[in-house]
Amino acid sequence: MKKIAILVIFLTLIAKFFGFARDLTLSYFYGTSYISDAYIISLTICVSIFGIIGKSVKSSFIPLYKEIEIKSNLKNENIFLNSVLNIMLVFVLLLSVVCIIFMEEVVFIFASGFKGEVLDMTILFTRIAIIGMSLTVLMNILSGFFQIKGNHTLPALISLPLNILIVIMIVLSSKYSLIFLPVGLLLGGTVQFLILFFYSKKYSFHYKPYINFKNKSIRKLFRNALSVFIGTSSHQINLIVDRTLASQIIEGGISALSYANRLNSFVQSIFVLSISTVMYPLLSQAAVENNRKQFNHTLEYALSAIAIMIIPVSVFTMIFSEEIITLLFGRGDFDDRSIYLTAGPLFYYSLGMLALAYKEVLNQAFYAYNNTRTPMYNSLLGVSINIPLNFILSSIMGINGLALATSISAVITTILFIISYKKKNKNFSFKNNIIIILKTLVASILMGIIVYYSHVIFIDLFTSWFSFILILIIGIITYIGCLVLLKVRELNSLFNIFLSKFK
């Protein structure tokens, strides 16, 4: 697992670089304008609806397919996968048609503050993009199939064609017509699915327009997926409330909140999703084999590795939130006002980075045992905490309060989540992880103090980019040095795996 996780991190970094290029391109040409707001809400609608469905089915699909793979044969594997794909194909197409017909009502749910031109633009964008983006549900299922078969490369890189097409279309939209913006989403979603679909034949999958409703695994999958859907929807509900309130607080608030959240998600994707992507099939296999020792060992390693990587990033981001936004987005139509609007939410999102990371991993641990209800209840609790905090804090702090509410909710629900997992798995010890978190926090604070004062010295001597690179290097060296002095054993394991990739 460890070597594959490092490889997936590298591959995810490449894919996310292009995803980041997409955001940079959008911010360069449209800043925090009503056009970027319309586009981002259009993308949010597609991702919220079909991303939730895809993730829910995938999370339930992997452990059930793994069980069939271990206990049955290739024929039953193909029957199961075909049935899932065909059921979801019919469902997403019908859902897309319904959304197209009632698009004005759908947009109102996601951005009630939109009126006039920005509303009309969002409706048009979403109607064009939705068919292509609906195929991401099938893409998620096939991505889970590849992960089960041990191919983590293709799922990690599959966002490349989407992001490349979006970047091209953003550039074209600035020169010719805004209609190119949603066309990028339409083409990108379609191409992603087709690549995975045709490549799946390499693993003996043969598509047939066949559905077996009598299959017990199919019924179990959708029962579990419903619980996952409710739990995952809670996060999207929070995003919807965030962006609805942001649309009412200030023009460009949606874009600012989105850019900050994208940077936060960038970190989560590189480290957390890379590790959980590799970990989940292994946890599912250990659960099927009832190997508690291996299950706990895999989970403990994942949590330790994430703490070591996420905490210093969180501290660094809080210290240099404005500088990060300036260096990454501060050009074109992304002016000083846009930088100020975006830097605040980034700071407050950073407070909840570790909590969100742990929550994602613990979700996978429960799903591996086909326990989808506990994560669902935890997520619903998160919504009940986050929404009141959104209204209270946004009235005091503006859009910064929306980001802070998200972080507070994440910390509370993650602590409760850990307690729930400990009750259900008494053999799992969280003591080692607490020690690692404390040591990592001490190392990160020391690193933060040193890089802050280094920045004060360097900023007058060098250019912004060169100064930032210098403090980043100093920060990494300082942090690793502190971990060595604090005797964090897991660092040696990560370091050896990293070096092995270059041998």
Secondary structure, DSSP 8 states (H G I E B T S, - for coil): -HHHHHHHHHHHHHHHHHHHHHHHHHHHHHTTSHHHHHHHHHHHHHIIIIIHHHHHHHHHHHHHHHHHHHHS-HHHHHHHHHHHHHHHHHHHHHHHHHHHHTHHHHHHHH-TT--HHHHHHHHHHHHHHHHHHHTHHHHHHHHHHHHHTT--HHHHHTHHHHHHHHHHHHHHHHHT-TTHHHHHHHHHHHHHHHHHHHHGGGGT----S---TT-HHHHHHHHHHHHHHHHHHHHHHHHHHHHHHHHHH-TTHHHHHHHHHHHHHHHIIIIIIHHHHHHHHHHHHHHHTT-HHHHHHHHHHHHHHHHHHHHHHHHHHHHTHHHHHHHHH-STT--HHHHHHHHHHHHHHHTTHHHHHHHHHHHHHHHHTT--HHHHHHHHHHHHHHHHHHHHHHHHHTHHHHHHHHHHHHHHHHHHHHHHHHHH-TT---HHHHHHHHHHHHHHHHHHHHHHHHHHHHTTTS-HHHHHHHHHHHHHHHHHHHHHHTT-HHHHHHHHHHHHTT-
